[in-house]
């Protein structure tokens, strides 16, 4: 029993380090492509969540990780759709302003 706890602690520490490094690299990638990725913040966050939930499956079990992922989909999907709709509205507004400025 004690060795299992030690294994979980060690595994959790390794997972923490892996996810921390992933976070640094992911942030670097987002920063590098900031102009292109600015409109896709919600999708980028969802990608990070998927990685974290996947890693968590090794600790909490795959069924539990699936439940957590389903719950993240429930609150993340409206944010992603909202982001798309805001992008469309922003594009329409930009076109309207550009058209007005040319007149």
Buried (B, 14 or more C-beta within 10 A) or exposed (E): EEEEEEEEEEEEEEBEEEBEEBEEEBEEEBEEEEEEBEBBEBBBBBEBBBBBBEBBBBEEEEEEBEEBBEEBBEEBEEBBEEBBEEBEEEEEEEEEEEEEEEE
